[in-house]
Amino acid sequence: MKALKYAIVSAILAFGIAAPVVSAQDDSAPKAKHSGGGHDMTAAWLKGITLTADQQKQVDAIKADVQAKKVTAKDAKAKIRDILTDDQKTTFDATAAKSSKSSKGGDKGASKKGGGKKPKADAGGEE
């Protein structure tokens, strides 16, 4: 009986010590880099477009400016569009329109009149 208690206490201590070590390993995993919005919009805008090496360098420079907050996403979108060929612009416009629609479709009720959160009831007890 004493051996069983010893085994149980040992197991509890072992798991108690191992649990923080395991959770610490999760924190050390490399994390993806995100710019302010959470994801790279340029990837969505340029979906289906093959850039030349020169265009890619220009896009990379524009992305760097966005990350350094030198330009806004709206300005970046216009700058990227300016470096594209006419055929690429057609694809760009279609994919950019789709990505802006999907990003705006999140919380539909809150922006409408009467939508959003309801005010809390008065704690004073008036009814």
SESEPA-984311 format. One line per field, with one value per residue: residue number from 1; residue in three letters; x, y negated, z negated of N, C-alpha, C, O in turn. Coordinates in steps of 0.02 Angstrom, whole numbers, always signed. Atoms other than C-alpha are relative to their C-alpha. Last residue first. Layout:
# residues N
i <- NUM/...
aa <- ALA/...
nX <- X/...
nY <- Y/...
nZ <- Z/...
caX <- X/...
caY <- Y/...
caZ <- Z/...
cX <- X/...
cY <- Y/...
cZ <- Z/...
oX <- X/...
oY <- Y/...
oZ <- Z/...
//
This chain:
# residues 127
i <- 127/126/125/124/123/122/121/120/119/118/117/116/115/114/113/112/111/110/109/108/107/106/105/104/103/102/101/100/99/98/97/96/95/94/93/92/91/90/89/88/87/86/85/84/83/82/81/80/79/78/77/76/75/74/73/72/71/70/69/68/67/66/65/64/63/62/61/60/59/58/57/56/55/54/53/52/51/50/49/48/47/46/45/44/43/42/41/40/39/38/37/36/35/34/33/32/31/30/29/28/27/26/25/24/23/22/21/20/19/18/17/16/15/14/13/12/11/10/9/8/7/6/5/4/3/2/1
aa <- GLU/GLU/GLY/GLY/ALA/ASP/ALA/LYS/PRO/LYS/LYS/GLY/GLY/GLY/LYS/LYS/SER/ALA/GLY/LYS/ASP/GLY/GLY/LYS/SER/SER/LYS/SER/SER/LYS/ALA/ALA/THR/ALA/ASP/PHE/THR/THR/LYS/GLN/ASP/ASP/THR/LEU/ILE/ASP/ARG/ILE/LYS/ALA/LYS/ALA/ASP/LYS/ALA/THR/VAL/LYS/LYS/ALA/GLN/VAL/ASP/ALA/LYS/ILE/ALA/ASP/VAL/GLN/LYS/GLN/GLN/ASP/ALA/THR/LEU/THR/ILE/GLY/LYS/LEU/TRP/ALA/ALA/THR/MET/ASP/HIS/GLY/GLY/GLY/SER/HIS/LYS/ALA/LYS/PRO/ALA/SER/ASP/ASP/GLN/ALA/SER/VAL/VAL/PRO/ALA/ALA/ILE/GLY/PHE/ALA/LEU/ILE/ALA/SER/VAL/ILE/ALA/TYR/LYS/LEU/ALA/LYS/MET
nX <- +25/+59/+60/+40/-7/-20/+56/+14/-22/+56/+17/-54/-38/+33/+35/+67/-3/-22/+54/+49/+52/-5/+61/+52/-24/-3/+68/+29/-30/+23/+70/+1/-18/+50/+62/-11/+1/+68/+45/-7/+30/+73/+20/+26/-57/-36/+39/-8/-68/-5/+41/-39/-53/+34/+18/+59/+59/-14/+54/-32/-20/+61/+25/-44/+17/+64/-15/-33/+52/+39/-41/-3/+63/+1/-47/-69/-39/-71/-42/+10/+17/-41/+8/+68/+5/-27/+52/-28/-21/+8/+67/+55/+2/+59/-2/+2/+65/-1/+9/-62/-14/+49/-22/-53/+31/+34/-52/-27/+51/-4/-62/+1/+44/-30/-56/+28/+30/-53/-29/+49/+4/-62/+3/+50/-31/-45/+41
nY <- -43/+28/-39/+31/-40/+40/+24/-40/+32/+33/-21/+2/-62/-45/+36/+22/+66/+53/+31/+36/+14/-29/-38/+45/+31/-49/-20/+54/+1/-57/+11/+51/-31/-51/+34/+35/-52/-29/+45/-13/-66/+6/+8/-58/-36/+40/+0/-66/-4/+42/-32/-57/+26/+28/-57/-37/+8/+58/+50/+55/-25/-10/+66/+25/-36/+29/+66/-11/-20/+60/+45/-30/+15/+71/+10/-4/+61/-17/+43/-14/-69/-24/+43/-8/-68/+0/+14/+37/-41/-69/-26/+26/+73/+32/+73/+34/+26/+62/-14/+12/+71/+29/-18/+46/+63/-11/-8/+66/+42/-6/+32/+70/+35/-2/+47/+67/+15/+10/+65/+51/+3/+29/+71/+29/+5/+56/+59
nZ <- -54/-33/+10/+53/+61/+56/+40/+60/+63/+33/+69/+49/+7/+47/+53/-17/-31/+45/+38/-41/+49/+66/+16/+25/+62/+54/+19/+40/+66/+39/+16/+52/+64/+19/+19/+64/+51/-2/+35/+71/+13/-6/-70/-37/-30/-50/-62/-30/-26/-60/-52/-24/-43/-59/-43/+22/-43/-41/+7/+36/+66/+39/+19/+53/+61/+23/+28/+64/+48/+15/+40/+66/+35/+16/+54/-24/-5/+1/-41/-70/-14/-56/-58/-25/-26/-67/-50/-56/-56/+13/-11/+40/+4/-29/+4/-65/-18/-39/-71/-36/-6/-47/-68/-17/-22/-63/-51/-19/-33/-73/-23/+21/-46/-67/-2/+4/-64/-49/+15/-17/-73/-24/+16/-45/-66/+4/+0
caX <- -1940/-1830/-1714/-1567/-1453/-1515/-1526/-1375/-1384/-1405/-1251/-1247/-1392/-1520/-1464/-1350/-1163/-1174/-1280/-1155/-1004/-883/-932/-804/-654/-746/-797/-620/-547/-669/-637/-449/-467/-564/-457/-295/-356/-396/-236/-132/-199/-161/+16/+50/+162/+20/-88/+48/+53/-137/-144/+0/-93/-247/-140/-66/+111/+265/+198/+362/+259/+175/+342/+411/+261/+293/+475/+421/+299/+438/+554/+414/+381/+564/+567/+410/+247/+129/-48/-176/-185/-103/-236/-245/-57/-55/-174/-41/-125/-156/-193/-38/+92/+104/+257/+220/+273/+420/+387/+458/+288/+239/+399/+352/+189/+284/+402/+258/+171/+327/+345/+165/+166/+318/+249/+84/+174/+286/+137/+47/+200/+233/+51/+61/+223/+143/+0
caY <- -2470/-2570/-2456/-2571/-2455/-2533/-2405/-2392/-2472/-2350/-2310/-2331/-2375/-2513/-2603/-2488/-2481/-2342/-2224/-2181/-2135/-2049/-2087/-2226/-2108/-1997/-2143/-2215/-2048/-2026/-2202/-2176/-2012/-2092/-2249/-2148/-2034/-2183/-2272/-2122/-2136/-2324/-2296/-2323/-2454/-2578/-2446/-2422/-2609/-2619/-2472/-2544/-2710/-2620/-2514/-2674/-2731/-2761/-2644/-2545/-2392/-2488/-2551/-2374/-2314/-2451/-2396/-2215/-2268/-2361/-2212/-2098/-2214/-2205/-2015/-2006/-1973/-1828/-1877/-1749/-1820/-1992/-2077/-1931/-1926/-2115/-2102/-2020/-1968/-2029/-2208/-2283/-2176/-1995/-1889/-1706/-1639/-1530/-1402/-1455/-1476/-1295/-1233/-1327/-1230/-1065/-1124/-1190/-1019/-915/-972/-937/-776/-713/-770/-681/-524/-523/-547/-402/-288/-327/-294/-126/-80/-116/+0
caZ <- +737/+621/+520/+497/+597/+759/+897/+1010/+1181/+1326/+1426/+1615/+1726/+1705/+1861/+1958/+1924/+1795/+1900/+2038/+1933/+2053/+2233/+2259/+2274/+2397/+2507/+2504/+2556/+2700/+2766/+2755/+2850/+2993/+3002/+3000/+3141/+3252/+3197/+3250/+3428/+3430/+3364/+3179/+3098/+3068/+2981/+2851/+2816/+2801/+2680/+2579/+2564/+2497/+2380/+2309/+2341/+2232/+2099/+2095/+2140/+2281/+2346/+2343/+2443/+2572/+2587/+2609/+2744/+2836/+2826/+2888/+3035/+3085/+3073/+3179/+3088/+3120/+3072/+3013/+2837/+2835/+2728/+2606/+2585/+2569/+2423/+2314/+2152/+1977/+2017/+1933/+2019/+1975/+1945/+1917/+1748/+1711/+1574/+1406/+1325/+1359/+1275/+1116/+1111/+1109/+973/+868/+879/+840/+659/+612/+714/+619/+452/+483/+540/+388/+272/+356/+351/+167/+124/+215/+125/-43/+0
cX <- -57/-21/-62/-67/-44/+1/+28/-57/-19/+26/-58/-24/+51/+37/-36/-32/-69/-1/+22/-51/-53/-59/-2/-61/-52/+24/+2/-72/-28/+28/-27/-72/+0/+16/-53/-65/+5/-8/-72/-48/+3/-35/-77/-14/-22/+57/+37/-37/+12/+70/+5/-37/+41/+51/-33/-13/-58/-58/+16/-48/+34/+18/-63/-22/+41/-22/-62/+18/+30/-55/-38/+43/+2/-63/+1/+45/+68/+39/+73/+42/-14/-13/+35/-10/-69/-2/+28/-53/+23/+16/-8/-67/-65/+9/-61/+0/+4/-70/+0/-6/+62/+14/-48/+26/+52/-32/-31/+54/+27/-48/+3/+62/-3/-42/+32/+55/-29/-28/+56/+29/-48/-2/+62/-6/-47/+33/+44
cY <- -32/+46/-30/+35/-27/+42/-39/-32/+43/-33/-40/+22/-5/+65/+50/-35/-27/-69/-61/-38/-43/-11/+27/+38/-47/-30/+48/+16/-57/-4/+57/-15/-51/+30/+50/-32/-31/+53/+27/-44/+16/+67/-4/-17/+59/+38/-38/+3/+68/+5/-39/+34/+57/-27/-25/+58/+41/-15/-65/-58/-53/+23/+5/-69/-24/+34/-34/-66/+10/+15/-62/-43/+27/-20/-74/-12/+13/-65/+22/-43/+9/+74/+28/-42/+13/+70/+3/-9/-44/+44/+73/+34/-19/-75/-28/-75/-35/-20/-65/+13/-14/-73/-30/+14/-52/-65/+8/+4/-70/-48/+0/-37/-75/-38/-2/-53/-71/-19/-15/-69/-55/-7/-35/-75/-32/-12/-62
cZ <- +34/+57/+32/-11/-57/-63/-60/-39/-59/-63/-27/-69/-55/-10/-45/-60/+19/+32/-40/-42/+33/-46/-70/-24/-30/-65/-58/-20/-43/-71/-43/-21/-57/-68/-24/-24/-70/-55/-1/-40/-75/-15/+2/+73/+43/+34/+56/+67/+35/+31/+66/+57/+31/+49/+64/+48/-28/+48/+37/-11/-42/-70/-42/-24/-59/-65/-27/-34/-69/-51/-21/-47/-72/-37/-21/-60/+31/+13/-8/+47/+75/+17/+61/+64/+29/+31/+70/+54/+57/+56/-13/+11/-33/-4/+35/-11/+67/+22/+40/+75/+42/+12/+52/+71/+18/+25/+68/+54/+17/+36/+76/+23/-17/+51/+69/+4/+1/+68/+50/-11/+23/+76/+27/-11/+50/+68/+0
oX <- -84/+20/-117/-99/-51/-47/+82/-66/-70/+72/-66/-75/+54/+18/-75/-14/-76/-9/-19/-72/-51/-96/-48/-104/-50/+4/-38/-93/-34/-8/-65/-86/-18/-28/-89/-84/-31/-57/-108/-75/-45/-86/-110/-26/+20/+75/+35/-11/+43/+77/+12/-7/+60/+45/-23/+15/-48/-69/-4/-30/+26/-9/-72/-19/+16/-45/-60/+12/+2/-67/-33/+25/-22/-60/+4/+22/+97/+33/+98/+35/-55/+23/+10/-42/-76/-10/-9/-68/+11/+35/-64/-101/-107/+34/-77/-30/+55/-110/-28/+41/+68/+6/-25/+46/+39/-26/-7/+60/+17/-33/+29/+58/-7/-16/+50/+49/-21/-1/+62/+23/-34/+21/+57/-9/-26/+44/+29
oY <- -3/+70/-2/+22/+6/+78/-24/-93/+78/-6/-100/+57/-55/+105/+92/-24/-86/-118/-105/-92/-104/+36/+66/+8/-61/-8/+42/-4/-49/+8/+44/-26/-33/+37/+37/-25/-11/+53/+18/-22/+42/+68/+8/-75/+91/+22/-18/+29/+71/+8/-9/+54/+54/-16/+2/+61/+89/-72/-119/-110/-55/-2/-34/-83/-33/+1/-67/-73/-10/-25/-84/-52/-7/-59/-89/-34/+67/-96/+30/-39/-27/+103/+21/-20/+45/+77/+20/+38/-105/+102/+98/+48/+24/-102/-9/-100/-64/+22/-115/+0/-68/-97/-50/-32/-94/-82/-20/-41/-92/-71/-48/-96/-117/-76/-56/-102/-107/-63/-72/-113/-90/-58/-90/-114/-71/-70/-111
oZ <- +81/+95/+23/-62/-109/-78/-84/-38/-58/-95/-13/-75/-91/-52/-21/-117/+35/-3/-52/-22/+30/-59/-86/-57/-90/-118/-104/-75/-103/-119/-91/-80/-113/-110/-72/-83/-116/-92/-51/-91/-103/-49/-48/+91/+74/+90/+114/+116/+88/+92/+119/+107/+89/+109/+118/+103/-65/+68/+15/-38/-103/-120/-89/-84/-114/-111/-80/-95/-120/-96/-78/-105/-118/-85/-81/-113/+24/+66/-63/+108/+103/+57/+117/+111/+81/+92/+117/+91/+56/+44/-11/-39/-46/-53/+91/-58/+85/+41/+17/+113/+71/+68/+105/+106/+62/+84/+117/+95/+73/+90/+105/+39/+27/+91/+94/+40/+50/+102/+73/+32/+72/+103/+56/+37/+93/+88/+34
//
